[in-house]
Amino acid sequence: MTTPATDTTADRNPRPVGDNRQKILEATMKRFQYQGDALIEVLHKAQELYGFLSPELLGEVARRLKLPPSRVYGVATFYHFFSLAPQGEHSCTVCLGTACYVRGAAILLRELEALSGVQAGRTSADGRFSLLTARCLGACGIAPAVVLDGEVVGHADRSDLKARIQALLKREE
């Protein structure tokens, strides 16, 4: 008995009808004339469109910009802004640079791990919350600095941050 063939391409790369993300990314690369110098801008746009940089997406960018895949991967892993895995609906990035570290960022990170039940660098099982770290956010004057859903929180206070995260996570229950 034979089984019907399935379209494995569609299974691996499901795209809703009307999904224009690839066209938008292509237009971005065209605007920069497919120059390798535009790699960071192209990766920013790709992540904005897709939410993260999958291996397939990195490969496509490398091919279109005529760059070695190792260079594209190296750039994507060097900068903390880029993510190679799907992120949660909400994210919290704790700076662990020197200024932030000496002002309690490591303690703050441990408390956030306990509060959220998510280890640094991971996303919750339900996909609602990602806890991330950065080597430096460039906000040393307001250390410890945290980025919560894109908003920089300077002089991060444990109780204030705890209340903010609890409110975010409860809002959607």
N, C-alpha and C positions, 0 to 999 in steps of 0.2 A: 504494500500500500504506500503510495507517495503522498507527501504533504504538499500543499500549495506553496509556491515560492512567495517569499515576502520581499518587499523593497527594503533591503538593509540600509541603503543610503538614507532613506527617509527616517529610519529608526535611529540612526546615528546622529543625524543633523536635522531635527525637527524644526521647521520654521513656519510660523503662522502665516496664513495668506495675508499679503499686504505688508510683510516685514521688509522694510527698506534699509535695514542696518548696513547690509553689505554695500548698497549703493551709496550711502552716506560716507562710509569708510573709504570707498573708492574715490569719491569726490574730494575727500580730504587729501588723499595721497596725490591725486591729480593736481590739486591746488598747490602742493609743494613740489610739483613736477617729478614725483617719484624719486626725490633725492634722499639718500641715506642720512643726510644731515637733519632731516625732519623726523627721525625715528621717534624721539620722545613725544613730539606733538601727535604723531600718528598713533602711538601706543596710548596716549591719554584719550584720544577720540575713540579708539577701539574699546578701552575699558569703560568709557562713558556709555557707549552703545550696548555692550554685551554684559557689563557688570564685573567681568574678570577677564583675564587673558589666558585662554585655554591653549594647550600645545598646538592645536590645529590653527588657531587664530595667529599665534606667534609665527608659525610656519608660513602662513599666507602673507603676513606682513613682510617677512624675510624675502619671500619669493618676489613679491610686487616691488619692493624697494631694492631688489638685487643685492641683498646683504647676506652674509653667512648666518645661518640660524643661531650659531653660538654667540654672535654679537647681539642679536635681538634678545635672546634669552638672558645674556649677561646684563644688558641694560634693564630688562624687566625685573630681574632679581636684585639688582643693585639699589634701586630706588624704592623706599618703603611705600610709596604711594601706589605702586602697582601690585595687583593681587593675581596669583596664579590659580586660585580656587574661588568658588562662589562665596560671596560674603553674606552676612546676615542682613536682615532688613535694617537693623541698627548696628552701629559700630562705635567702638571706643578705642582710641589709640593713645597709649600712655608713652610719653617721651622718657627714654632712659639715658639721655645724654648726661654729661657730667653735672651740669648745674641742676638739672631736675633730679638726678640720682641723689646728690648730696642733700637735697631738700625733701627727700622722702618718697620719691617716685616708686622705688622697689616695694616699699611697704604698702603704698597705695595700690600697686598692681596686685599684690597678694590679697588684699582686701576685696578688690574687684573680682578676682578669680573666685573667692569664697562666696561673694554675694551673687554672682551670676551663674556659678557652677560651670564656668567655661575656663579652660586653661588658655594662657596667653598664646596667640597664634592660631587659635581655633574658633570655630563657629558652633553655636549650640545645635543640638540634634534637631530642633524644630526650625532651624534656619532664621531665627528671629534676632540673634545677637552675636556679634563677632567682637572678640577682645584681642587687640593687636598691640604691638610695641613698635617704637621707632627709635633709632639711634640718636637722632636729633631733629627737632622740629624747627630749630632756629628761633625759638622764643625764650631764650635763656633769661631774659629780664623779668619774665613772669613765671619762673619755675616754681613748682612743678607744673608743666603744661600737659594738657590732655585735649584731644580732639574728640568731641562727642557728636556724632552725626554731622560732621563737617564744621561744627562750631568750636573754635579754640576757647578752652576754658583755662585761664591763667590763674596762678596761685591756687591750684586745685586743692580744695578742702575735702577731706574724706566724707564728712557728713553731707555736704552739699552734693557731691558727686553721687553718693549712695542714693540720696533722695531723687536726683535726676534720673538715674538708671532705673530705679524702682518705678518711677512714674512712666517712663518709656515702656517698660515691659508690661505694666498693668494696663496701660491705655488700650492695648490690643486684645486683652483677655476677654 
